[in-house]
Amino acid sequence: MEKNKHYVVDPPTIDKCKDLSKQLFYTRLASLPGRYESFWKEVDGAKLLWKNGSRLKIEDASVAAMFGIELYAWFCLGEIVGRGFTVTGYHV
């Protein structure tokens, strides 16, 4: 925290919070074209893999499978947290 002390505004004011939220919003907005381009590059790569399925290496398939399993595990964990840390269901 000492290393990043110069980033802390003291005292925090409503105006500074509004300025920071606007900066964050416009920074995220400015990053959209790059994200859009990256998304379509990934889609094109997936299409190429789908067309050349016979050339798919076992390593690539196993990485994709592990990613899918990890994604499902995070989904399940989110559901458990959303239910109030119960595995069986929601508290009614």
Summary of the structure (lengths in Angstrom):
residues: 92
radius of gyration: 21.9
end to end distance: 42.6
largest distance: 62.1
contacts: 153
relative contact order: 0.04
helix: 74%
strand: 0%
